[in-house]
Amino acid sequence: MTDETVLVTGGAGFIGSHLVDQLIAEGYNVRVLDNLSRSSKKYVQHHINCGKLEFIDGDVRYEDAIKRAIKGVDYVFHEAAICINRSMYYPKESMDINLAGSQNVFRLALEHGVKRVVFASSASIYGDPTKLPMGEDSEFKPITPYCVSKLASEFLLKFYAREGLEFNVLRYFNVYGLRQKTDAYYTSVIIKFVQNLMHDQPPVIQGDGSQSMDFVNVRDVVRANMLALKSQAKNDFFNVGTGKATSIKELALHIADAMGKKVEPIFSPREVLVKERRAATEKAERMLGFKAQVSIKDGITEVVQDIVKHPELYY
């Protein structure tokens, strides 16, 4: 148990709600700031009902909401963001939330004496890599407004660190798991494949299926966040991935196998943003003690079973 209070922005979302579960399990006082635009209060309602979570319906674009949420807080996990897909259609909104919103959170965290901010950045800041694995010192080649906003937010943290704000940045690779969103650019293929197979239709792969991603389970991402909170390492940047690449075709076959289906995917030619992605994990292992534990087979089987059992949650 602890008397420390933690704020999770976007805490009713996919990753944020899992993080809230872990924080409460470890005895932290937890506060969530979320505007519920891409999230669901039902993921955290049981904690609210038990009096273990204070929920503030608010938006990181507005300082008054953050001031209410951050008062008396020891640590901040900044998860709130607009996703890649939406950022391409609504770039101004993406910058308002992902960059200006982050600026609000970081500045107010400094002003309110927050001990540490753990920021959810993204491997998308590396763009389409010229070499693998992708290390923390790899070239930055952001492609979308989402990627640009995440990278710029990292530089904002470095700016505020000079004023005394302590932080750690986690660059998530392709996060999947229970409660994942249907509009995620890369991992939404999992849901779409399962939905097709539930109707005995083959999964449709955009591209030739050779494009590969580093799929990391949300449970491992939560572990990385807790380690980044407690670690002696500070003001640094860490990849959060498995170090293993899975092609989209391999992913489709994993899903078909988990569902007991014997079908071959259909390929639909399309330009893709990134052809391959694989994390260099040595730095996170060495400095945070983080190493992914959930295998792609076990993680996919868990997600498939949940989608089949609760299909209404994934539409």
ABEGO torsion letter per residue (X at the ends): XBABBBBBBGAABAAAAAAAAAAAAAGBBBBBBBAGAABBAAAAAAAAAAGABBBBBBBAABAAAAAAAABGBABBBBABBBBAAAAAABAAAAAAAAAAAAAAAAAAAAAAGBABBBBBBBAAAAEBBABOBBBAABBBBBABAAAAAAAAAAAAAAAAAAAGBBBBBBBBBBBBEBGBBAABAAAAAAAAAAAAAAAGBBBBBBEAGABBBBBBBAAAAAAAAAAAAABABBGBBBBBBAGBBBBAAAAAAAAAAAAGBBBBBBBBBBBBABABBBBBAAAAAAAAGBBBABBAAAAAAAAAAAAAABAAAAX
